[in-house]
Amino acid sequence: MKATSHSYHLCRYHIVFIPKYRRAILSPYALLLTRLVQQFLSDHGALLIESSVQPDHIHLFIEARPDVMISKLVGRLKVYLSKALLEYPDIEAIYL
């Protein structure tokens, strides 16, 4: 539990990302995805507690401050991850 000058809070979220058409393309990039998510969340004031990369989806369990709008954080994270993964030619061929 985190404390500020006038409150205590504990905001944790379970987020699941699914690639387009739920294609099984994520397993080779598990370590890269985890590092990208950790870096992005730390830059935006959140913490990655646990992650699991499956062939066709990603589970994230994160903790964020109550002043962070989770919908905007998730939207930005999705854009960040998709741009980062499209640099790899085998993934780019699937989506284009």
Backbone torsions as a table, in degrees:
resi	resn	phi	psi	omega
1	MET	NA	133.9	-179.5
2	LYS	-100.1	151.8	-179.5
3	ALA	-125.0	141.6	169.1
4	THR	-114.1	-171.8	-176.3
5	SER	-65.0	-22.7	-176.1
6	HIS	-136.6	9.9	-179.6
7	SER	-158.4	164.3	172.5
8	TYR	-117.8	143.4	179.3
9	HIS	-149.3	155.0	175.1
10	LEU	-150.5	97.6	-177.1
11	CYS	-112.5	109.1	178.8
12	ARG	-122.2	145.2	-174.6
13	TYR	-134.9	140.6	172.8
14	HIS	-105.0	119.3	-175.6
15	ILE	-121.2	137.8	177.6
16	VAL	-124.0	125.5	175.6
17	PHE	-106.6	139.1	178.8
18	ILE	-126.9	128.7	178.1
19	PRO	-68.6	165.1	179.3
20	LYS	-54.8	131.3	-178.9
21	TYR	59.4	17.3	179.6
22	ARG	49.5	43.6	179.1
23	ARG	-75.0	143.2	-177.2
24	ALA	-85.4	80.8	-175.6
25	ILE	-125.1	-0.8	-169.0
26	LEU	-90.4	-20.9	-174.2
27	SER	-55.1	-44.4	-179.6
28	PRO	-65.3	-16.1	-175.5
29	TYR	-109.4	19.5	-174.5
30	ALA	-59.5	-48.8	-178.6
31	LEU	-65.6	-43.2	178.3
32	LEU	-61.4	-45.3	179.8
33	LEU	-61.4	-43.1	-180.0
34	THR	-62.3	-44.0	178.4
35	ARG	-64.3	-42.9	179.2
36	LEU	-62.2	-43.0	-179.9
37	VAL	-65.1	-44.9	179.2
38	GLN	-58.9	-45.7	-178.8
39	GLN	-65.5	-44.9	-179.5
40	PHE	-61.2	-46.8	-177.9
41	LEU	-65.9	-39.5	178.9
42	SER	-66.0	-33.3	176.8
43	ASP	-69.8	-23.4	-176.7
44	HIS	-110.6	20.6	172.9
45	GLY	74.8	29.4	177.9
46	ALA	-128.8	171.6	-175.4
47	LEU	-133.3	131.8	174.7
48	LEU	-85.4	115.4	179.6
49	ILE	-86.2	-47.3	-178.8
50	GLU	-152.7	148.4	176.5
51	SER	-143.1	153.8	177.4
52	SER	-144.0	120.6	179.3
53	VAL	-103.6	114.4	176.7
54	GLN	-99.0	168.0	-179.4
55	PRO	-58.8	-32.7	-174.6
56	ASP	-123.1	9.9	174.8
57	HIS	-166.2	165.5	-179.3
58	ILE	-126.1	131.9	173.2
59	HIS	-104.7	131.9	175.8
60	LEU	-127.2	136.4	172.9
61	PHE	-119.5	110.6	-173.0
62	ILE	-122.7	161.0	174.9
63	GLU	-124.3	133.1	-178.8
64	ALA	-137.5	159.6	176.2
65	ARG	-70.7	156.4	-179.2
66	PRO	-68.8	-18.5	178.6
67	ASP	-84.4	-3.1	177.2
68	VAL	-87.3	123.8	176.5
69	MET	-78.1	111.7	-173.1
70	ILE	-63.6	-33.3	-179.9
71	SER	-65.5	-40.8	177.9
72	LYS	-70.2	-38.8	178.8
73	LEU	-62.0	-46.4	-179.4
74	VAL	-66.4	-41.1	178.0
75	GLY	-60.7	-45.3	178.4
76	ARG	-66.2	-37.4	178.7
77	LEU	-64.4	-42.2	178.5
78	LYS	-62.0	-43.3	178.3
79	VAL	-63.5	-45.0	-179.5
80	TYR	-60.2	-46.8	-178.8
81	LEU	-67.7	-40.6	-178.9
82	SER	-66.3	-40.0	177.5
83	LYS	-65.8	-39.2	180.0
84	ALA	-67.3	-40.2	-177.9
85	LEU	-75.9	-26.5	-179.9
86	LEU	-71.9	-4.9	174.2
87	GLU	-75.4	-13.2	-179.4
88	TYR	-95.0	124.9	-171.3
89	PRO	-62.1	-33.8	-178.6
90	ASP	-70.2	-32.8	175.7
91	ILE	-75.5	-39.6	-179.9
92	GLU	-61.1	-37.0	179.8
93	ALA	-66.0	-29.7	-180.0
94	ILE	-71.7	-41.2	-172.9
95	TYR	-86.6	-20.4	-177.4
96	LEU	-101.1	NA	NA
